[in-house]
Amino acid sequence: MTKIYISSTYSDLVEHRQQVYDILRKMRYDVIAMEDYVATDERPLDKCLADVASCDTYVGIFAWRYGYIPPGQEQSITELEYRRGGEFGLERLIFLLDEDAPWPHSKMEKGVGGEKIEALRRELMAAHLLQFFKTPEELAAQVAASVAKWAQERLDADMDSLRVRQAQADKERREMRERQRVVNLRPLDVTHFKDRLRETRALCDHLAEASVRLVSVVGRGGMGKTALASRVLADLERGKLPIPGEERVLPIDGILYLSTRSTGLSLERIYTDVGRMLGEPAAGKLAARWADRDTSLATKVEYLLETMRDGLYLILLDNLEDYLTEEGDIAEEGLRLFVDRCLIQPDGVRLVVTSREEVRLAASALRGARRILLCEGLAEDEAVTLLRDLDPQGTLGLHDAPEEDLRRAARLTQGIPRALEILAGILHRDPTASLPKLLSDEAAFGAEVVEQLVDEGYRRLREDERRVMEALAIFDRPVDETAIVYLLHPWFPGLDVRACLYRLVSGYFVSVSRITGEYSLHPLDRDHVYRQLPEDEKAYAYNRRNLELRAADFYASIRKPESEWKTIDDLAPQLVEFEHRVRAGDYDGACWVLEPIDFDCLRLWGYYARLVELREKLLGRLTDPGLRVANLISLGRAYRTLGQVERAVKFYEEALAIARKIGDRVGEGQCLGNLGTAYLDLGRVKQAIAFYEQALEIFRQIGDRRREGVVVGDLGNACYNLGQFERAIKLYEEALAIACSTGDRSGEGRCLGNLSRTYRMLGQVHRAIELYEKALAIAREISDRVGEGRCLGNMGRAHFDLGRVEQAIIFYEQALEIFRQIGDRRQEGVVVGNLGNAYYDLGQVERAIEFYEEALAIAREIGDYAGEGGHLSNLGNAYLFLGQIERAIELYEKALAIARQIGYRPQEGSTLGNLGAAYLALGQFEWAVKLYEEALVIVREIGYRRGEGIDLGNLGRTYYALG
């Protein structure tokens, strides 16, 4: 515990000292006072001064006695204690008896002593911000408050130091662009590894076998699965296989360590860390390829494995049981696809998995999988050796214990390494325990010996050590000392966390990384300790819920400033805070954590699947109806972007009903606007306009200019889809003016992009490019990945219009990387279709067809009717070029039906022109003229000058053919 020294004269302040002593002990401080060794003013000077120097803070209480002056000294012990505290830099908290306080004359020193105490009091008043007391109760309250303030200030300083260290680590991470051959820390620094020669050889042999893609180490908790994997991989970091008596090398290009209890396991994490392992330019390309966990994940897995195909890379997936379903399948879709694909690829990546449960693999993949079962503990001889090694100084009675006692211990623990460690830990922490006594209680050993010994070891810990273990169980990830101090501070401000950690580490209860200085629990210990925490709901009590909330507060306190939110790594504190609040049942609080990072960060950066995962944890659990509206709207937006528009509509409609019920006008307007966008996606333009107009009326009524501008721009999109380009331009310009006036940079970029697109349709391509460049600059400035991708795609279309096809392809490919990275299937389909157009223009028709068919599949998957019609029409063009005229006409007619069904005039006009070309190719000139004339009416109606020129040219050629 934190040590506090109480200094004062004794005989005049007995009651005062006692009350201060009692209240500090209740606060869990280790209080050092003269009562502990002599209840008199004539206490031993050397011991007093040594005790002062050993403490963390000094509490000085002064009335009107100067106190005992030891022989050979000119100052009293009380004054010497005060000055020793200053010499050693202790915080000195000073309390003086108020001059107006009633005080017996018998307790007021006269003569030289009286002069000295008055001088000392004057010095104290000049040198310190002190407090005056009149009664013992008042003094105790003042001391408690001052000590609490001091402890909080010290904690605040520690937190400041932690933030500085994290900022430096982030800076180093950002600057690290070179390849890192080994990424992340090994889950375990193996110091006591015995036997397992057969299993070690098996693991080495499997990893060296070219046909093996996955080796799983399976066994109950505590068997040493992680230790075995870490032991072998530690040597493989140096390119050697740790087989005794053999010199075998296995050159490894990279090793990636992942664990459910530290880094987490997901395809997203693998993508990020493989990028660190490969360095640039591969890291940048991987970042651009990353996508969400839907059907596009298979493509992402293929790209990731292709990137690593030219080397030999090992990836450890530690404690995979946390991610398995009851049937043994990997629950996380991306991770499951990655593992499945690794098993059938010919080279590149090899996986090492540790798990308490067996991982179910597809029968076709078993050829590349090997399994090592750790179903038995160490052999008896090796268990005895490990027990002796766990007591290197001979202080636990193990190193020199009788052989038979050690062998009996090995048998009772079943030779399980973790059980042997706990046995040593119990002896380390309990000075009254001995090996013979422990072995005499066979009830502590049994079938579930590890779990029983974990319970026994936890029970024998000191109370303060249990608190530290409980803090680590709450965090459930490696953390440093400051985090533990912060967590426990409200209940145990005086607890000496550092001393507890040192004892727990030396007693094998806690692990520490010497590289990061972070502490963690073995998974078995964590699960047991977490279950011991009180589950009551009392406010401010020491219980599981309040500890989870305090952990959430810790991560809230180390958030980065909003100006530094550049990547998802910068939001790590918020994402961990969210999980703690969910575990505490504080769903409303968890929702508030998401609100600032939802639209302008996670959504802007394309983490739609992550948003769905987070938001769905709150469904049906929020009590604040306003938050329910916000949560449903966010889910709707995410699902819409993922292509599940019908599902998005249901969320919007549910949110709309709640917003109207509670009179939330802003929420109502947002729901209506989002419904408009969803119906626009579905090609139901008139319904979309109706929703937009309702939303616009609300935002104008309540004076919400920013949202008014957004809806005005959305109305422009609807007019654009109807081919009403001039009206669309007016709306976009109005929306742009609002965005500029409200400082909405995202809206400004969006409006510029929309204006550019429209001017391009009107044939003003150079003007369009200028506007696209401005929009692109804004998108990159604010990290708007969606906006950046759209600008790049539209730049490609503009350059295509100017005949710069190769340049257009470059822009398309850049846009495609972004949309695949963020999982925007709708925009991915658009760009894939545009790539088809580019290759068609280059005469590579077969390749163009591949792109068109891929784009068509995406459009049908996500219900993008306008996109489906456009891709069908483009496919018709390709087949017409190949001379398959009947097939082309069939495709055109399907496209035309869709365009008329959804009222998309530009698409209707272009498809009519394409049909005219098909009938012209068949020699049916009159029918071709009719179709061209219909198309010409539409393009003139919508003001599409470029299309008008094309249709006039086609009519001219057709009339020429007619003679």
N, C-alpha and C positions, 0 to 999 in steps of 0.2 A: 504494500500500500504506500501511497504518498505519505511522507513523514512530515509532521508538524511539531515544532518545538514550542512549548508553552513556558514563557519566562516571566517571573515576577518574584517579589518577596513572598514569603509563605504565610507566616502567622497571621498577617492582617487580611489576607485574600483567600483563605481556605475555601469558603463557600463559592466565591467567584470562580476560582480555578476548577472546582469540581464541576460546576455547571458547564463551563467551557469544554472541559475534558469530555464530559458525557455527550455533548451535542456533536463534537467533532468525531467521536467514535461512532455515533449513529450515522454520520455521513461517510463512514468507512475509511476514515483517515487513521494512519498509524501515529498515535499521539505520544510524544516523548515528554515526560514531565518529572519533576523531582520526586513526586509521590511514588514513582516506580522503583526508586532505590533508597530514598530517605525523606521522611516527611519533616524537614526542618530547613531553616535558612542556611545552616552550616553544612552544606552539601559539598561533595568532593569536586574541586575546581577542574582538575584535568578531565574527569569524566564528563562534566557538564559541557565544557568547551568542545570536547570531541563529539558529543551528541549533537550540539548545535551544528557543527560542520557536516555531520552526516545527514542532516534533514534537508527538506526541499523548501520550507518556509519557516519563518520565525514569527510568533505571536508574542508581543511584549505588552504586559499589563502593569500599569504604574499607578500607585495611590500616593501616600505621603510617607512611606518608609524607604530609606535608601538601601538598607539591607546589610548583610554580613560581608565584611572585608577580610578576606583570607590573609593569613600571615605573609608578609613580604610583598603584599599588593597595596596599591593606593586607591583602587576602585573596588566596589562591591562585586560579588559574583553576578548579580543581576545586570549591572552595567557592562561587565566583561562579556556576558552572554550576548547582550545587544551588539557590542562592537565586533565580537567574533562573527555574528551573522553578517555584518557589513563586509568584513574581510573576505568572506567566502561567497559574496554576491547573492545572498539569500534575499528573497522578498521579505521585507520587515513590515508587519502589520502592527501598528501601535495604537494602544487604547489607554486613555488617561481618565482617572477618576475626576468627575466634574467638580470644580471648585465650590459649587453651590450644593453639592450632595451632602446630606447629613453624615458625619463621620466621627467616630469616637476619638477623643483626644488621646486616648491610650494607644491608638494605632497611628499617631502622627509623631514622626521622629523629630527630636529637638537637637540643638547644638550643631556640631559639624555635619552630622548625618542629615539634619533638616536642611542645612544650606546646600549640601550636595544634591539632595533629591529635587530641590527647587531649581537648581542650575540645570540638572539633567532634564527636567520637565520643560524648561525654556528651550533647551537645545532640541528636544524632540518636536516641540511645537513649530520651531523654525525649519526643521529638516524634513518633516513628513506631513502628509495629509492624514491626520489622525482623527479618531473619534473619541467622544467623551461619554462616559457611562455613569449612572447613579446607582443602579441595582445589579445584583448578579444576573437576573433574568434579562435585563437590557443588554448587559455585556455579552451574554451568551448569544443573543440574537444578532448583535453587531458583529461578533467574531464569525458566526456562521455565514452571514451575508458577505463579509469581506473575504473570507476564504473561498466562498463560492465564486465571487467576482474574480478573485485571483486565478482560481482554477479555470474559469471560463476564458480569461485572457490568455492563459497558457495554452488552452486548447485552440483558441483562435489563432495564436501564433503557429502552433503545429499545423493547423489547417492551411494557413498561408504558405508555410514551407512545403506542404504537400502539393499545393497548387503550382508552386514554382517548379517543383520536381516534375510534375506531370506536363507542364508547359515545355520544359526542356526535352522531355522524352518525346512529346509530340513533334517538336521541332526536328529532333534527330530522325524521327520516323519519316517526316516529310522530305528531309534532305537525303534520305537513304534511297538512292536511285539505282545503285549497283546491285548486282546479284548477291543474294544471301544463300549460301549453300545449305545452311541449317536454319530453318525458320521455327520460331517459338522454342520454349524451353522444354526439355524432357519432363514428362509428368513426375518423374521420381529420380532423385540423385541417389543411386544405389550405394550404400555404404556397408551393408551387411547382407551379402548374397551368398548363399551356401547351396552346394549340391546342384540339383536340377541339371546335371550334366547331360542326361539323356534328352531332356526337353530343350536344353540349349543347343545341343547338336542337331536335333530335329528342326528347330527354328532356323538355324544357319543353313542346313541342307536345303530346306524348302525355299529360302530366299535366294539361294545360289542356283536353284533349278530354273532354267529359262522358261519352262512351260507353266510355272506356278505364278498365279496372279494375286492370290489372297491367302494369308495364313491367319487363322483365328486361334487365339489362346483362350480357352473356355474353362471356367472353374468357379466355385463358390467364392464369396467375398473373403479376402484375407489370405488366399492361397499364393499370392505373389505373381499374379498375371502381369500387372504393370511393371513389377520389378524385373521379371524375365525379359519382357519386351524392351524396357529401358536399358537393361544390361547389354543386350545384343546390339541395339542400335547405337549405344554410346561408342562401342568399338567400331561399328560400321561408319561412324562419323570420320574415323581415321582410315577407313577403307579396309579394315581387318575383320575377319570372322573369328569370334572368341571361342575357338575350339581347343581345349588343352592338348598340348603335344603336337599340334599341327600349325603350320604357317600357311594360312589360306587368306587370300585377299579377294575382295569384291569391290571394285571401284564404283562408288556411288556418286551420281551427279548432284543429288539433292535429297534432303530429308525434311519432312514436314511433320511436326508433332501437333496433334489436335486431341483435346479431351473434353468430355461433356462437363467436367467440373472446373474448367478454366476458360479455354477458348470457345467452347461450344462446337457442335458439329453441324454443318450445313453446307450445301453446295456453294452458297454465297461466300462462306468463309474460305472454302477451298479455293475458289476463284481468286479471292483477294490474296491469300497467302502463297499460292503458286506464282502469282505475279511477283511477289517479293522474292521468291526463290529463283525465278528466271531473270529478274531485272528487266531493264528497258532494252529494246522496244517491246518485248513480249508482254510486259506488265500493262502497258498502255493498250495494247491490242486486246488483252484479256478483259480489261476494264470495260472496253467498248463492246465486248461480246456478251457480257454477263446479262442474263435475263431473269424474269420471275419464274416461279415454279408452276408453269402450266404446260401445255403441250409443246411449247417451244423449248422446254428444258432439255429434251433429248438432243436437239441440235446443239445446244450449249455444251452438253457433256461431250459430244463428238468433237467439238472444236477444242475443248480443254485437253482432251486426251491426245488429239492430233498435235497440239502444241508441245506436249511432253514426249512425243513418240521417238525422238532421236536420242534420248538419254535413258538412264536408269534412275528412277526416283522412287523413294520409299515414303509412304504416308501412314502414320500411326493413327488409328481411330480408337482412343482409349475410353473404357467404360461405355461401350456402345449399348449396353443393356438399357440405359436410360432413354434410348431412342427406339426401342423395339416395342411392337404391339404384343398382345398376349399370344399371338400365333407365331411370333418370332420374326415378323417382317419389319423392315426399317420403315418407321412411320413417316419421316420427312421425305417427300417425293423426290426432290432433287438429289439428296444423298443416296436414296435407293437406286435411282437411275445411274448414278455415278458408279456405285459398287457393282451393279449388274453389268454395266458396260465394261468396266475394268476386267471382269472375269473372262470376257470373250475376246478382248483385244490381243494382238500378237506380242506386243512389247510396250515399253515405256514405263508404266506405273505398276508398282507392287504394293499391296495393302497389308498392313499388320493390324489385326483387330483384337482387342481384349474385351471380354464380356462375361458376365455371370450366366447369361442365357445364350443358347445356340442361335445363330443367325440363320434364318431360313433362306436358302438360295434356290434359284431355278434349277431344275434338273439338268438343263442343257449347259449350265455354267459350272457344275460340280467338278468337271475335269480340271479346271484351273484353281480349285480350292483345296486347301489342306487344313487339318484341325489338330491342335495339340490340347489334350485334356489334362488339366491339373485337378484331378479328383482325389489325389492323395497328398498328404503333407510330406515333409522332408523325411528321408530315411533317419532312423534313430541316431546313428553316429553323427550325421550332419546336423540334426536338431541339437544335439549336445554341444557340438562345436559352436553353433550359432548362439546358444545360451551363454557360453563362456565369452564369446566375442562381444555380447551385449553388456558385459561387465568388465571393460578393459582395466579399470582401476582396482577391481576387486572389492568395491564398496557395497555391492548388493548381495554378496554371499553366493554368487553364481560361479565366478571364475575359479574358485577353489572348493566348490561344493563336492561332496562325495559323488562318485560316478553314478551310483545307483539312484540317488535323488534326481540327478539330471536326466537319467534315462526314464525314470517314472514321470517326470515333467514332460518329457518328449512324448510319452505314450498318452498321457492325459490330455495334452493339447493336440493330439493327433498329428504332431509335427507341422502344424499350420504356421507359416512364418509370422503372420500378424498376431496370432495367439501367443506365440513365444515372445514377441515384442511387448505385448500388453503385460505379460507375466513379469518381464523385467521392469516395465514401467510402474507396476504396482509396488514392487520392491523399492524402486527409486523414490516414489512419492510417500510411502508409508514406512516410517522408521521402525514401527512396531512389528512390521511383517517380516517373515522369513520364509525361505523356500519350504522347509519342513512343515510350517504352519499352513501355508497355502495348499500344499499337497494333501494335508490331512482333511481338508474340506472338499471332498470329492463332489459335493453338490455344486461347486463352482465350475465343474467341468461336466460336459455331457455331449449330446449329439450336436447341439448348437454352441459348441465350445467358444467360438470367436465372439458371438453375440453375448454369451454369458460373461466372458471375461471383460468385454467392453463395458458391460453394466457394472461389474465388480470394480474395474479400474476407475470408472467415473464416480462411483459411490465413495471411493477412498480418497478422492482428490479433496484438497481444501476448498472451502466455499468460493474464495476469490478465483481459484483456478477453474472451477466449474463455470463461473460466470464468463471467463474468457473463452472457454470451449463453446459455450452457448452463443457467444457473439460470432464466433467463426462458423457455427452451424447456421446462423441466420444469414450471413453473407453468402455462404455456399459457393465461394470462389476465393482464390488467393487474394488477401488484402494485407496492407501493412499495419503496423502498430497504431498509427494515428486513427485509422478507421475504427479499430476496436475501442480505443479510448473514447472516441466520439459517441459510439453506439451506447456504451455503458455509462457515460457521464451523468445523465439525469438521475440515475438510481445509485451509482457508486462513484461519485466524483473523486474519491480518494484512493480508488483501487490502483495498485501499482501493476499496470498491465505488462510493462516490460519485464519485470521480475517473474511474473506468472508465465509469460511466454518462454522465458529462458528455462524455467523449471519444466514446463510441459514439453519443450523440444528435447531437453536432455532425458526426459522420462519416456520418450517415444510416443507421446500422445498427440503431438502436433509436428507437422513438417514445415520446414522453412527453406526458401530458395536463397542461396548465398549470393545469387546474381541480382535478384530484384528486392530481396529483403522482405518478401511477402510470405505470410503464414497461411496454412490450410490444414484441413482435417482429412483423414482417410474416409472414403465414402461410408464405410460401416459406422465409424464413429459419428460422422455428421448425422446420419439417419437416426441413430440412437439418441444422441444429445438433443436433436430437434424435437423428438417425441417427448422429452422430459419437460419441455417448457410449458408453463401454465397456459391453458387455453381459455381462461375466463375473459370477459369483455370489460373489466373494470377500467375506467379512465385513469390514466397515469400510473397504473400498476405495472409491475414487472411481469409481463406476460408476452406470449408469442406475437399477438397482434401489435402491441405497442412497440416491440422490438423491430418488427418488420417496418412499421411506420418510421421509427427512428433511423433505420437503415435507408429508407427512402429519402429522409431529410438529409442524410449524409451525402447521397449522390446529388440531391438538389443543390447542396452547398458547394459542390465542385463542378457545377456546369460551367461551360465556357461562355464568354460573352457572345451575344447574338452575332456580332460582327465577325466572329471567327468560325461560324457555322458554314463550312465549305464542303465537307463530306460526311458520310454517315458515321465515320469514326468520331467526329466531333460531337455527335449526339449520344455517344455511349452512356454518359451519366443519366440522361433522360430515359433511355431505353431500359437501363437496369432499375432506375427508380420506379418506372412503370410496373415492372415485374414485382417489386417489393410491395407496392400498393395493392396490386391484384391479390397477392398472397395474404395481405392484411384484410382483404375484403373492402378496401377503400376504393371502390370502383369509380366513384365520382372524382376522387382525387387523381386516380390514374387517367381518367379522361382529360382532366385539366392539364396533365403533363403533356398529352398528345397535341392539344389545341395549337400551341405556338409552333410546333414542328411539323404539323400535318401538311397544310396546303403549300407553305413556302419552302419546305425542306423535303420531306419524304415524298410527297406527291410531285413536287417540282423536279426532284432528282430521279423520279421514276420508280420508287420503291412501292409499287402498288400492291404486290403480293404481301410485303411486310405490313403494310397498312391494313390489309384484310385480316391478317393473322392477329394483329394487335386489337383492332376494332371489334372483331368477333368475340374476343374475350369479355367484352363489356355488354354484349347484347343481352337484354332482359335483366340486367343487374344495376342499371343506373337509376337513381332516385330523382335526380333533378331532370324535369321534363325538357328543359332547354338543352342539357347535355345529351339527352336521348335524341333530340332533333339533330344536333351537330354530329353525333356518332353515326346516325343513319345516313345523313347526307354524305359524310366521308366514305362510308361503305359503298354507297351508290356510285360516287365518282370513281372509286377504285375499280369496282366491277365493270362500270361502263368502259373504262380505259382498257381493261382486260378483255373486252369484247363481249361481256355477258350483259347486254343492254337490257334485256327483259328483266333480269334479276335486279339490275340497278333501278328500273322503274318501280318495282315493288318497294324497295327501300325508300325511294323518294316519296311515294304515295303514303307510306306509313308515317314518314317524317312530316309530311304536309298535314295529315290529320291531327297529329299532336300539336304542331305549331298553331293551327287554327283554334284548337281547343284551349290553349293557354294564352292566346292573343299575342303570339310572337310574330310580329309583322316582318321582321328581318328574316327569320327562319322560313316564314311562309313564302316570301319573295324568292329566297334561295331555292326552295323546293320547286317552285313554279319554273324558275329559270333552268334548273337542272332537268326537269321533266321536258322542257322545250328542247334542250340539247339532245336528250335521249331520243325523243321522237324525231328529231332531225336526222339522227344517226339511222333510225329505222326507215327513213325516207318519207315520213308522214309530215310533210313540210307545213301544211295548213294547220295541223294540230300544234306543231311546234310554235308557229307564229302566235297562235291563240294563247299559249302558255307564256310566251315572252311578253306579250302585251299586258297580261295580268301582272306579271312580275314588275314590269316597267312602271305600271301605275302605282304599285305599292312603294317602290323605291323613290319615286318622285314625291309621293305623299309624305314620306317620312324624312325626305331630304338626304338620302344616302347617295351622294354623288358618285362615289367609287363604284358601287354596285349598279347604279343607273348606267354608268358607262359600259360596264360589262354586258348588260342586257342589250343596250343599243348595238353594240358590236355583234351580239348573237343574232339580233334581227337582221343585221347586214348579211350574216352568213346565210340566213334563210332566203333573203332576196337573191343572193348570189346563186343559191341552188335552184331558184326559179328562173335564173337568167336575167334578172332585173339588175343589170350591172350599174347603171347610173344611180339608181336608188341605193344600191349597196354602198357605192362610193360615198354618198352623202351621209349614210349612217356610220360608216367607218370613220369618216372625218369628224363627225360629231363625237363619236366614242373616243377618238384620239385626243380631241380637245379636252374632254373630261379627264382622261387619264393623265395628261400633262398637268392640268390644274390641280389634281389631287395627289400628284407625285407617285402615281401607280406605274412603276417602270415595267412591270410584267404586262399590264394592260397596254401600255404604249407600244411595246414590242409586238404584241399580238395584233394591234390595229395596223401597224406599219406592214406587217406580214400580209394581213388581209387586203389592204390597199394594193400592195404589190401584186398579189395574185389577180386582183380584178383588173388592174391596168394591163397586166400581161394578156388577159383574155380579150381586152380591147385592142390588142396589137401594139401597145406602147411598152415594148419589152425593155428598152434601155432605162426608161423611168422606173419600171418594175424592179430592175436589178439594183438601182440606187437605193430604193426603199428596202429591198431585201437585205442589203448590206448593213443599213442602219438597224434593222430589226435583229439581225444576227449579232451585231455588236452588243446590243442590249441583252439578248438572251445569254450570251457568254458572260457578260458583266454580272448578271444576277444568278448565274448557274441554272438557268431554265433549260433543262435538257430537252424537254418536249419542244419548246420554242426553237431551240437551236436546230433540232432535227428537222422541223418543218421548214425553217429558213433554208437549210442546206438542200432539202428536197425541192423546194420551190426555185432556188437558184439553179438547180439542175434543169428544171423545166424551162426556165427562161433561156439558158444557154442552148438548150435543145432547140427552142424556137428560132434562135439565131444561127442554127446549123453547126454549133460547136458541140458535136455529139460526144467526142472523147472527154471534153471538159465536163459535160453534163453527167457522164458516167461517174467521174470522180466525186462530184457532189452527191450523186445518188448513193454511192457506196458509203460515204461518210455519214449520210443521214440514216442509212440502213443499219449501220453499226450502232448508232445511238438508239434507234427504236427497238432493236433486238436486245440491247443492253437493258433498257428500262421496261421491256415487256409490253410496249404499245403495239398491239397486234393490228389495230386499224391502220395506223400510219405505216407499219411494216408492210402491209398489203399494198398500200398506195405506192410506196417506193419500189417494191418488187415489180409492180405493174409498169412503172416508169422505166425501170431498167429493161423490161421487155421491149418497150417502145424504142429505146436507144439502140438495142441490138438489132431490132427490126430495121431501123433506119440504116444501120451499117450493113444490112444484107445478111446478117446471121439469124435467119428466120427460125431454124430449129431451136437455137438457144433462146430466142425470144419466146417461143411457144412454152418452153420450160418455165420461164419466169411468169408468163401469163397464167399458166395452170396453177403454179404455186400461189400467185396472188388471188386467183379465183377461189382456191380452197380456203384461204384465210378469210376472204369476204363472206363466204357461205358459213364458215365456222362461227363468226361473230355477228352474223345478221346484218352485214353492211350491204343493203340492197343496191344503193347507188354504185358502190364499188363493184359489186357482182355484175351489174349491167355494163360498166365500163370495161371490165376484163373480158366479158363475153364478146363485146364488140371488137376489142383488140385481137382476141383469138380468131375472130372472123376475118380480120384483115390479114392475119398470118396465113390462114388456110386459103384465102383468096389469092395471095401471092404464090402459093404452091400449086394453084390451079384446081384446088378442091372446092369448086364454086358452090355446089349444093350444101356441103358442110358449112361453108361460110354463111350462106343465106340462113340456114337453121340457127346459127349462133346469133346473127344480127336480129332475127325476129324475136329471139328470147330477150335480147338486150333491149329492143324497142318496147316490148311489153312491160318490162320492169320500169323503164323511163317514164312511160305514160301512166303506169300505176302509181308511181310516187310523185309525179308532176315535175320531173327534173328536165326542164326544157333544153338546156345545153346538150345533155346527153341524148335527148330525143332528136335534136337537129343533127348531131354528128352521126348518129346511127342511121338516120334516113339517108344521109349522104353516102354512107358505106353501103347500104342496100342498093342505092342507085348505081354505085360502081360495080356491084355484083351482077346486077341485071344488064348493065352495059357490057360486061364480059360475056354474058350469055347471048348478046346480040338483040336483047329485047329493049330497043332504044326508046320506044314510047313510054314504057313502064319506068325506065331509068329517068327520063325527063320529068315525069310526074313526081318521082321521089326527090329529085334534086330541087324541084320547085318548092315542094313542101319544106325541105330542109332550109331553102333560102328564106322563106317566110319567117321561120323560127329564128335564124341567126340575125336577121334584120330587126326582128321584134326585140331580141335581147341585147342588140348592139354589139354583137361579136363580129368585129370588122375582119379579122383574119379568116374566120369561118365563112363570112360572106364572100371574100375573095376566092376561097377554095371552091365554094359551090358555083359561083359564076364561071370559073374556069371549067368546072366539070360539065356545066350546061353547054358551054361553048363547044367542048370536045364532042359532046353527044349530038348537038345539032349538026356539027361538021360531019359526023358519021352518018347522019340521016341524009346528008347531001344538001 
